[in-house]
């Protein structure tokens, strides 16, 4: 009966329309442009109907699973926004160690559900985003040095393509669509309705160690982490972050800090290695930390302190930069830059996947997601007052100018692609980008899907459409 009635539809001018468009964006600095209607399917059949209705009406389609899309990729001018938030089912086959999950499932919900079964999946470090956009963008999940980015744990997926047909994609069926889905992000020419993913036994143990130092010790801290990383196993993830006084728990007596967080995930079938963090020793040599923590943690709760750094209702910009430089050299410009940040809530998160071996981490050519290097820097600009928009944009541009000379690529899901569409191609291996464009054009020859959010534009019903990029 639900499928016959059709999905819930909220049209421009209806009560609640504006909320339906922007409430799922998370970023209070919403972009210009509005769709003609928001469709909220509750079943796979309703997704099929929503796509076919858009084709029949000559309308373009944008897709949202919900979460931290800093550039609000689902908000486009004209057409239909398909909001997948209600496709949030989780079906776990504990014996086979697989789960079928809807794109609207939040990472923290998935992690908690699997924890109850004694199982695990490399969910995102943030708990709020839906898994749809997270997995399509590659998925930089927990323990990614050992478990790889999360898209490599997808066994198959089901989705509706531009011809209105429901398809299954895997290594054995619709292989090229499957290849494209693992990394194409908002450029994917379809609506994924479910993912089948491989699971792992819950870790035998998770331990976290953190240190916080004054920002003026940045050189010494990054030298220590860079040197220690050579002795760390891939299941040890180290993040280094430069922060201002607006950070959670920030104190006026120490307004600018550099923090280090090391997380070790010990596999269920492995020995509990108490020396996994030994190369880090007691901290940066010769320095006394402002704060220090060491203790056990649950994999399903690692998102809690991370989520605290993204306050709801705030305004956001973000950008990402891969570099061949080791952490010490990559972070060198940040001390002066973070000190000039207009907002004390802004921060730069950095790390070396697989502790410096990120360039060799991924299966070569197995998926569209393939851009990796030694060090990754992610800039999060966070503020509250719309009057400060220009100042915070200028600061991000200043940080980008300092990092671009040694930048080798970007992470599509968190790159500043609306302002800098050139970041899109550079989020993929150079050899893969022509194939990505060709596959998008093949699966969506008439440009039904809005694709990468390069610009906002109005589409007149019935007007010719062209594929994105």
N, C-alpha and C positions, 0 to 999 in steps of 0.2 A: 504493500500500500504506500509505503514511504516513497519508493522509487517512482510509482505512478503519479504521486502528487508533485514530485520534483523537489529540488533542493530549495532551502530558504533563500529568498532573493530580496535584497534591500536596494532600492533604486535612489538615484540622486533626487533630493527633494523629500524623500521619506523621513519620518522621524527616526533618529538613530543612525542615519547614513554616515555622518561625519565620524561618529565613534567607530562604526564598522570599518571605516577606512584607516583611521590613525591609531586606534587603541592597541592594535596588534603590532605596531611599529617599534615600541619601546623608546625610541629616540624622540624627545619632545621637539626637536628641530626638524619637523616634518618638511618634506620637499613640496614644491608646487605641483599642481596637476592632480586631478581626481578622476577615477574611473566613472563610467556611467552607472555601474551597479556592482554590488558585492554579492557573491553567491557562496553559500555555506553548505556544501554537501555533507551528508551524514553517512553515506554509503559509497561504495565503489561505483555502483550503477548511477548514482546521482552525479558523480564526477564525469562519467561518460556523457550523460545527458547535458551537463553544463558546457562541455567542450563542443558537442554537436550543435547546441543552441547558438553558441558563439559563432561557429562556422556558418550556420544558416543565416545569421543576422549580419554577417560581415564585420564582426567585432573582433578586436585583438584581445589577447588573454594574458594576464599576469597571475602569478601563483604565490601563495604565502603559506608557510607552515608555522610561522611565529618564532620570534626570538630577536637576537641582536644583529639585525641587518642595519648597520650604521648608516648606509646610504639609502635605506628604505626602498630596496629594489622592487618590492611588490606594489608600490604606489606609482601608478602611471597615469598619463592623461588620456582619458577616453577608454572605451572597451570594458572588459569584465575583469574583476579581481576575484579569483577563486581562492577562498580562505579554507585551508584544510585543517583548521584547529580541532574540528570534531572527529576527524579520523585519527583517533588516539588509542586504538586498541593495542593490547599486548598479549600475544599467545606464545607461551613458552613450552617447548618440548625438551624437558630436562634430560631425558635419556639420550636424545640425539644431539643435545647441546646446540640447539638453534632456537631462534625466536622470530616470529613474524610481527612486525610493528608498523603502526600507522605513522605517516609523516608528521602528524600533530603531537606525537608523544614528546613530552619534555624530558630532557636528559636526566634530571634528578628523579623523575617518576620511574623511568626505565631502570636506572641504577638501583633504586630501592626495591623494585619488583624482582629484579634478578638476584639481589642480595638475599631475599627470602627463600630463593631456590638454591643458594650456595653457588651462584654463577655470577659472571661478570662480563662486561662489554666495555670497550674503550670510549665511554661517553665523553662529552666535552668537559673542559675544565669549569665552564659555567653550567649551572643547573637549569636555567630558564629556557634556552632556545629549543625549538622543536627539532626532532632529528632529521626532518626532511631537508631543510636547507643546510644543516650541519653536514650530513652525509654527501649531498650533492656537491658541496664545496670542497670535499676531501676529508674533512673531519680531523682536526688536530686535537685528538683526545688524550685522556690520561695514559701514562706509560707508553707514549707513542714511539719512544726509542726502541722498545722491545716488541710492542704489539703493532707497530706501524700506524699510520693515519687510519682512521676508522673505516674509510671507504673500501679498504682492502679486506675488511671482514664481511662485506656484503656478498652473500651467495647468489641472490637473485632479487629481482624487483618486478613489480607490476605497475603499469602506468598507461595513461591514455595519450596517444600521439595526435599530431595535428589533423589526421584524417578521421579522428573520432573513434579509432579502434583501440581496444584494450589489449595490451601486449605484455608478455613475460620476457624478461631479458636476463641472461646469465652468460657464463662462459660457453654454454652449449646451444643457446637459443638467442637470436637477435644480438649476437656478440658485439656488433659495432655500437648499438644503442647502449648496451651494458658498459662498454668501454667509455663512452661519452658521459654516461650518468655519474661515473666516479671521478668527479672533478670539474665538470662544466658549470656547476653552480647555477646562477640565474639564467645562464645561456642555454640550459638544457631544454630541448624542444618537446616538452611533454609535461604531464602532471603525474608524478609518482603517487600511487595510492597505497603501496605497502612495500616494505623491505623484508627480505629473509636474511638474517644475519647469523654469523657464527659466534658462539659464546665460548667462554673459558671458565674453568673452575675458579671460584672466588679465591683471591690470594690467601696464602697461609698467614701473611702478615703484611701490614703497610706501616712504614715509619716515616715521620716527618721531622726534619731539623730546620730551624730558621735562625737567622742572625740579622740584626739591624745595626747599621753603622751610620755615622754622619756622612752626608753626601761628599764632603771634602776628602773623604777617604776612598773615593771611587776608584782611583788608579790602583791602590793597594788591594782593594777588595776584588776587582776584576782580574788582577794579576794572580791572586790566590786561586780564584775559581778556574781560570784558564789553565793554570798548571796542574791543579788537582783533577780536572776533568779527564786528562789523559789516562788516569788510573781508575776511572769509574766505569762500571758495567752499563750496558744499554738500559737496564731496568731501573737505573737511578736517573731521575729527571731533576735538573737544576734550573731554576728560574732566578734571574736577577732583575730587580725593579728599582727605578729611581722615582721617588715620590715627594710630594709637597705636604704641607700641613693639613690639607683637606682630606688626607687619607683616613681610612677607618682607624680610630684610636690615635690620630695625630696629636702631637703635643707642641705647644708654642715654643718650649725651650729647645726643641729639635725640629724646626720647620721643614728641613730638607734632609732626606735620608736615602740610603741605598740598602735595599733588603735582599737577602738571599734565602731561598727556600729549596731544600733538597728533599725529594720524595723517593723512597725505594719501595717497589712493589715486588714482594717475594712470592714466587709461584707456589701453588698448592702442592705440587709434586717435588718441590725443591727444598733443600735444607734452609733453615732460617739463618741467613748469613748476617751475623751481628757486626761484621766488618765491612759491609757494603758501602758505608759512608766514610770508611777510614781514611781514604785519600784527602778528605776535607779537613781532617784533624779536628782541632778545637776551634777553628775559625781562622780568620785572616791573621797571619803571623804578626805579633807585636801590637795588635789592636784589641781593645776591650769593647765588646758589642754593647750598644744601648739596650737592646733586648735580646733574649735568647730563649728558644724553646726546643725541646726534643721529647718525642714521645710517640706512642702508637696512634694510628688513625684508622678509620674505615674508608674503604674505597668509595662507598656510596655517600660519604659526607665530605669528600675533598672539595666539592663545589662551594661549600658554605662560606669560607673566607674569601673566595674569589668573587662570588655574587655580591658580597658586601662592598666591593669596589665599584659596582655599577648601580648607583642609586636610581630608583624609579623616578620618573618625572624630570630627569636632567636632560641637558642638551649635549649631543655627542658629535665628534668627528673622530675618524680613525684612519690609520694608514699603516702599511707593512713594508718591510725592507729586508730582503735576504742579502747577505754579503759573504764573500769568501774569507773575510777577516776573522781571526779568532776574537773571542768575546772582549778581551782586554783592549784591543785596537778598535773594535766596532763601537764600543761604548764611550770611547774617549771624548767625543764632543758633547756628551750629555750633561756633564756637571754644570757647565755654563748655561746650557739651554733650559734645563729644568728649573734653574734658579730664576729664569726670566718668564716662566710660564704665567699667563694672566690668572689662571685658576690653580689653587692648591690641590684640587681634586684630580688634575691631569697627571698621567704617569706614562713611563716608557717601560714596557715589559720585554725582556730579552732572554735568550737561551740558545744553547747549542744542542739540537736534537741528536740523540745517541752520543752526546758529549763530544761534539766536534766531528762526528762521522756522518752528519746529515746528508752530505752530497752522495754518499754511497748507500743510504738507507733504503731507498725505494726500489721495488722491482721495475727494471727499466722497460718503459713502453707498455706496461700492463694496463694502465688506466690513463685517462686524460690528466689526472693529477700526477704531476711529475716534477714540479719545480721545487728543488731543495738546494741548500748550500750549507756552509759551516755554521753561520750564526743568523738568527732571526730577531729583528727588532720590530715591536708592535707599539705604535704610538696611540694612546687613548687620550683624547681631549674632552674634558668633562666640565661643564659649568651650568649655571642656573638661569642667569639673567639674559633675556634676548638682546639687551643693549650691549652685551659683551660679545656678540657673535663675530663681529669683524676682527676684534683683537685676538680671539681664539683661533679664527681661521688664519690670520697672519702668523701666529705662532706655529701652527702646524706647517705652514708653508716654509717657515724658517728652519724647522727641524728637518723637513724633507730636503731642503737645499743642502743641508749639512751631510745628509746620509746618502743622497743620490749618487755622488761621484764614485762610491765604491759599491753601489747596489747592483746586484745581479738578477733581481726579480722580486716578485711580490706574492702575497697570499690573497687570492681572489676574494675570499669571503670577508676580509677586513681591510681591503685596499680602498683608497679614496677614488673609486673609479668614476663617479659622476663628475668630479672636478677634473680628473686626469684619466680619460678613457684609454690612454696609451698603457696604463697599468694592466689592462685586461690581457693583451697579448703577452706581456711580460710576466704573467702569472702562470704561464705554461712553458714547457720546454720549447725552444725555437722550432725543433723538428716536428712537434705535435700540433702547433698552432694552425698550419694549413689544413691538417686533417680535421681538426675541430670545426673550423669554418665550413669545410666541405660536408661534414656529417650534419651540422645544423641545417644547412641549406637543403640537404637531401631529405631529412625527416620533416622539415617545415618549409617547403618550397615557396609558399605564399606568405610567409611571415606571420602566421597566426599568433605566435607567442611573441611578447614584447622583447624577450631576450635580455641581453646585458643592458643595465640601466645607464646608457651613455647620455641620453637627453630625454626630456619629456616633450611629448608632442601630441597634438590632437589628431585622432583618426576619425574621419567622417565615415559613418556606416556605408558600406558598399564601395568605398574607395580602394584603389589598388594598394597592396601591402608589399613590403620588401623585407627580406630576412635581415635580422640584426647583424650589423658589421659584414 
